[in-house]
Amino acid sequence: LLSTVRLADTGFGHMTAASEQCLTEILGSKSLRRLDLSWSCFNSTLYSHLGELVPRSELSFLNIANSASATSEVRGITPVAYFIERLTRDAPLTHLDISLNRIDFRCA
């Protein structure tokens, strides 16, 4: 069974609709425990979608380091803030790397 997927530095996220569908399919796996999406290009829509999927997944390890797109549509807030907001629900994660995503006081 597939338990680890590494899509780091592949350009994942440039096509929002296709990336949303891909995230839905990947995180729908009951055997997946580790996912590396670092060095991707996520906007607030993708982060929000990811944040909805993670609590329903079986993931214990998620790496999304340096994956926030260059700009956000809303008040200069880093897109990863939309993911962090969604993690207020219980999630199975034991390891989360969100480093290098321009997190500041507005989403800390």
N, C-alpha and C positions, 0 to 999 in steps of 0.2 A: 504494500500500500504506500502511496505517496504521502510523505509526512513533511517534506521540506520543499519550498519553492523559493528560488532566488532570481529575482528580476531586477537586481540592482544595476543602475547605470545603463538601462536599455532604452531610455526615452519614454518609458511608460507614463501615460497621463496626458500626452499632447492632444489626443483626440478624446474629449471628455465623454461623449456618449458610448463609444466603443470601450473605453476604459472602465466606465461604470458597469457595463455588462460583464466585462472580464473579471472585475472584482467580485461581482455577484456570483459568478460561476466558481471562481477560485475559493472564495470563503464559504461556499456551500458544501465544500468537501468535509466529510466527517472525520477523515484521517489526517488532515492537514494540521500540523502543530507549529511549524516555523515558517514565517514569511518575511522575506527581505525585499522591500521596495525602495531602498535608499537610493539617493541620487536620481530620483524621478522628477516629474514636473506636475505636481498636483495643485489645482486651484481649490477655492473654497467649496465648490460643488462636489468634487471628488473626495475631499477630506470629510465633508458632511456624510456622504454616502458610506465611506469607509467606517466612520464612527457609528453608523446605524448597523453595519454588518458585523463588526468585531464582537459586540456583546452576545450575538447569537451564534458565534463560531466556536470552534474548538481550539483556537490559537492559544499557545502559551508564550510565544516569542514573536514580536513584531518589530522590524527595523524600518523606520521611515525617515532616517536621518537625511538631512539636506534634500528634502523633496518638496518644499514649498515653492510654488511658482514665484517669479520675481515681484509680482504686484498682486494686491488684493483689490477687489472691487469696492470694498467698504472701509472708509476712514483709515486706510493704511495699516489695518490689522493683518498680521500674518495669517495666511490661509489655514495653517495648522490649528489655529484657535477653534475652528469649527469642528475639528476632530476631538480636541480636548473637551469641548462642551459635551459631546455625546458620550464621553467615557464616564460621566457621572453615574450611568447605569452600571450594574455589575458586569464585569468583563472577566474572562478566564485568563487574562494575561498575567504572566509572572515576570516577563522581561519586555520592556518597551524602550526603544531608542528613538527619541524625537529631537536629538541634538542638531545643531546647525540649521534651524528653521526660523531664525529671527524672532524667537519668543522673547517678549518683553513684559513689562508690568501689566499690560492690557489683557494678557491671557495667562499670566502666571497664577 
